[in-house]
């Protein structure tokens, strides 16, 4: 259970070394944070506004594809510097050639996100209980960087429910 807590606390600092699909070139994938998601969304919106395109049914696939590319651009890093893998997004787009390169990178990134911030629904029996026990033992761990809102919600519900039914939580001092 300590490993789950460590993964939750580490949150966006987690990285994994892997290869660019179909090559022997090392890359590093990093977990995205809220700022990355915001930046990716704003970049796509700026592209569409600059081209005077409106998001509609006929181009929603292109819009979502560009959003995924923008997120990958932020997640794929140079392992030696931990900085961007390419100089700019245009250069990165040019590397997304071949069958399934983008899809494979997306898949690896999703696996990393799941490893670093597991979903409550996917947790094994007892894992949540063990996590709650660990949080109670060391209250400072409530400053978790969890990208899963459902995980935070579940932790809060469990902790608040216990407090409400405990004798000291109801106002009793005995």
N, C-alpha and C positions, 0 to 999 in steps of 0.2 A: 504494500500500500504506500510505503514511503516513496516508491518510484512514481506513482501516480501523482502524489502531492508535489513532488519535485518537478514533474512535467507541467503541472498546472501553474506552479509558481514561476517557472522559467518562461512560459508563454511565448512571446514573440522573439525571444532570444534563441530559440531552437533552430538549428540548421542541420542539413544532411549533405554529405558529399556523395555525388552521383556522377554519371556520365551523360553528355549530350546524346540524345537518342541516335543510335546507329553509328556512333563514333567512339573513340577512346579518349575524348577530350573531357577532362574533369570540369565539373560545374558544382556549384553549391546552391541548394535550394534553401530558402529561409521562410519561416512562417510570416505571413502578412499581418500587419496590425491595422487598426481602424484608419490611421492616416493613409496607409497604402491604398486601402479600398476607396477612400475619399478621393485621393489623387488620381487613381485610375478612372473613376467615374467622371471626374471633372475633365480629365484629358479627352475622354471620348466625347463628352458634351461639347467641348471646345472644337474638336474636329468637325462635328456635325454642324455646329453654329457657323464655323468658318466656311464650310462648304454650302451653307444655306440649305441644309437638308433637315427635314423633319423626320422624327422617328415614327414609322408607320408599319403596318403589317408586312409590306413588301420588303422592308429593309431591317426588320428587327433582328433577323439572323446575323446580318452583317454587324449591327450595333453590338449585339452580345458577343460576337466573335472578336471584335476590336476591344471590348471590355476585358475579355479573357487574355488577349494579347498584352494589354496594358498591365494586368495583374501579374502575368508571367514575367514581363520585363522588370518588374519590381522584385520578384521573388528569385529570379535566376541571378546568381552572383559569381564573380570571379573568386575562386577559392583562395587565391594568394592575397587578395586585398579586401575581400568581403564587400567590395563595391560592385557597381553595375558590371554585368558581363560584357556589354557592348557600350559604345560611346553614346548612342541615342536610340530611340525607339524605332526609327527607320532602319537602322542597321540590324536591330534585333528582329524586326519583321522579315528582313531578307534571309535570316537564318532559319525561319520556320518553313522550310521546304521539305518535300518528301512526304511519304505516306505516314500519317499518324504522329509526326514529331510533336506538334502542339498538343495533341490528345494525350500522348505519353507523358509530357511534362505536366499537364494538368492533373493527370492521374497520380503521379508521384507527389505533387504538391498537396493534393487532397489527402493522401496517405499520411503525409507529414503533419498536416493540420489535425487529423484524427488522432494521431499518436500524441501530439502535444496538448490537445484540448478535447478529450473524448466526450462524446455525446452521452447524456444520462441514459437514454434508451438503449445504448449499446454496452453499457456497463454490466459486468457479470454480477450475479447475486452476491451481496455482501460488500462489494467494492464501495458503494456509496456510504454504507454504515461505517466502514473502516476509515473512509475519508472524513466523515463527520467526527469520529473519535479523535482522529489526528488533529483536526482543526480545534477541537475543544481542548486538547492537551497543550497546544501552542497557539493561543489566540492571535498572535501576530501573523499567522498564515492566512488570515482573512483578507489580507492585501494581495490576493491572487490576481494574476493576469489571465483570466479565462476568457477565451473568445466565444465560448458557448453560453449564450444567454440562458438556455434551458438548464445548464449546470448551475449557474449562479442562482437562478430562481429556485431550483430544487434544494440547494444548500440553505438558502434563506428560509424556505418553508419549513424544512426540518428543524433548523435551529430555533426559529420563532415558535413552532408548535411545541417543542420540548420546554421552552421557557414559559409558555402560557400554562402548561399543566404542572410545572414544578411548584412546590409550596413557596419557594422564595420568589418565583416569578409572578405570583399572584398578589404580592404585597405583604405576605406573611413574613415575619422575621424569625420564626422559629425553625 
